[in-house]
């Protein structure tokens, strides 16, 4: 689900619906129930969608066309919950180098991890670091996605595309 902001970067669900600022992208190539966390790569303008059951990350265009696949089985993801693109954590990398970061909550009784994945020739690689336990955050807004048309009561991932000033939401139905 893609939401274009209203005046003043407003993402209110009802005004987005009323203003016809909500649209959808079909991710049929992923299979039903396979969409999890989503991240926007500002470097190539594509979306990366995690398929948690298979530990794969699908690269798709903004209109839903599959363009690549990364198999992350070697990382041993157990409960991946979020992804984002950010500058590489390796100080020896080019400062403009971006990596995909995946937050994995882990299993009960085990520490979660943040995995840094650099797509190199289609093969994931890199490091993992313990997830930070205490990060200060502030609630900015709650959006009731079940009020959209069509409703999205089980949204599983959201990312803000700053270049297009839009929210992108994954719904597995």
N, C-alpha and C positions, 0 to 999 in steps of 0.2 A: 504494500500500500504506500503510495506517495502522497504527501500533503504539501501543497505550496502554501507559504505563509500569507496571512492577510496583512492589512495595514499595521505597521509597527511590529512586524514579525510575530503576529498573533497566530497561534496554533489551536485555538478553541475549536473543539470537535464540531459543535453545531454550526458555527459560522463557516467552518471549512466545508461542511456538507452543503449548507445553503448557498455558499459562493462557488460551488462546483470546483473546489480546489483539491478534491480527493480523487485519486485515480489508482489503478492497479496495474501491476506487471505480472504476467503469468510466468511461473517458474516450473512449467510442466516437465522440463528436462531433469529436474531433481527427483521427481517421484513424490507421491502423496505422503505428507508427514515428514519429509526430509529436511525442511528448512528450519534452521535454528538461528544462531546469532548472525548478524549482518554487519559488514563494514564497507565504507566507501573509500576507494583508493584515489586520492586527488592527483596522483602521478599519472594514471592512465584513464581516469574517469569511469572506472568499472566498479561493480559491486562484488563483494566476496561473501558467499553464504555458506555457513557451516552446516553440514549434514551430520548431526551428532552420532547417529546410529552407526555410520560407516567411517567416521573420523576423516571425512573428506571436506575440502573447501572448494566450492565451485566458483569460478570466475564467470560473471555474466555482464553483458552490456546493460545499459539503462533501459533497454526495451525487452530484456529477459533472454537474449540469445546467449547460450553457453559458449564460452571462448577458452576455457581452461579448467584444469582440475589438479588439485594438490592432494596427495594421499598423506595424511598425518598419522597413520596408524603407529608409526615408530615413536611418536611422542607419548603414547599411552594415555591419551585424554580419557578422563573418567566422568567428568561432569562440567564440560565447557559451557560457559554461560555468557560470554561477551567477547567481542573483537573490536579492534580499532587499528588504524594505520597511524604511525607516529615516527619521528626520526629514530634511526637505528640507535640502539643502546651501546654499540661498540664505538669507543672514542677514536679508533683507527679508521673507521669508515668515513667516506665523503659526508660532510655535514648535511648534504641534501638527500642522502640515502634514507629511504623509508622502509620500515619493516611492518609486518602484520603481527600484532600482539594479541594473544588469546588468553583470556582468564579462565582457569580451570579450578572449580571449587574443590575438586577432589572428593574422596569418599569420607563418610563419617569417621572421625578420629584421625584423619590425615590432613596435613597442611595443604592448602591450595597452592597452585603455581601460576605464574604468568610465563607463557611461552612466547619467545620472540622468533618469528618465522620469516626468513628472507626467501622469497621465491627466486631461486637461482636456476635458470634453465628448467623451470617446472618442478624442480625437486626441493622440498622443504628442508631446511637445515637450521641450526643455531643453538640457542642457549635457553635455559629455563632458570628462572629466579623465584625465590619464595615470594608469594603474594604479600603485599603490605597489609597488615592486620588493621591498622587504624588510619583511615583516610578521612579527613574532614570533608563533609559534603553538605550541600544546602538544597532542599527541595525547591524547585522553581515552579513546576506546574504539574498537575495531574490531568491526563487526557483519558476520558472514558471511551476506549476504542469500541466498546459494544454499542455505542450510539451512532457509529458510522453507518453509512449505507453503501454496500452491505456491511453488517456488523463484523467486528474482528474481536471476538471475546477471548481468543487465546493467542494474542500476539506474543511472539517469542524473541523478538529482537528489534532494536530501533537504532538508527544512526542519523545524524544530522549532516546533510550535504551542504557545507558552507558555500561552495561555489555556486550552487543553484538555489541556496536558501530554502531547502526542502527537508522534511522529515521522511525517512524511508523506514517502513515497518514490515517485518516478516510475519505472515499469518500462515500457519501450516494447513489450513483447509482450502 
